[in-house]
């Protein structure tokens, strides 16, 4: 069955991140239940993302250097109880940052076709409305010689706004790991820890402005905003960033 997350192909939003302890996360969640509800995936689920980068780790350094306009490419799989197959659907996403706004463009393809597009750099069958994104992905991988670099995996709980807070989404991610080397999306569970065991990454994602009740809660809980990228954190946790910025196995 097609869900709303499969229908939406493009959106802009603001994203604010916080690094919490498990205890802090529980306190925040207790307050959120009065305003938000769990998303359609249920209580908790695993997310795996295969990230691409250039041989000189261009995407990594653009983030670290604070470049105002930057993009990155990833394949994202919302895991279920079954192993990923070539026929299962995954998102091919270009996530773009323009100043403070996060923009995302994506298509939903069978895993085999997603690999053909991003790894083999070949056109694949697609819906007419997806053509612009498919062509942008192809141009991106060819222009910067993008190749698979890492798989980031974590357990997520997501809360979404109701009638008065449409577009609001608050996520809690824990048990974040990074796998590097062969870089297959189905191998994310073999990665190394990116944060201390007690750490939770909370993100507030909103289309326009954060509701007043939520800003009050953040202040009351004394939460401190952090500028953390899961992809960059994984690169650093794996210890692959040298002074040259070159990733050895990318050639």
Secondary structure, 3 states (H helix, E strand, C coil): CCCHHHHCCEEEEEEEEEEEEHHHHHHHHHHHCCCEEECCCCCCEEEEEEEEECCCCHHHHHHHCCCCEEEEEEEEEECCCCCCCCCCEEEEEEEEEECCEEEEEEEEEEHHHHHHHHCCCCCCCCCHHHHHHHHHHHHHHHHHCCEEEEEEEEEEEEEEECHHHCCCEEEEEEEEEEEECCCCHHHHHHCEECCCCCEEEEEEEECCCCCHHHHHHHHHCCCCEECCCHHHHHHHHCCCCCCCCCCHHHC
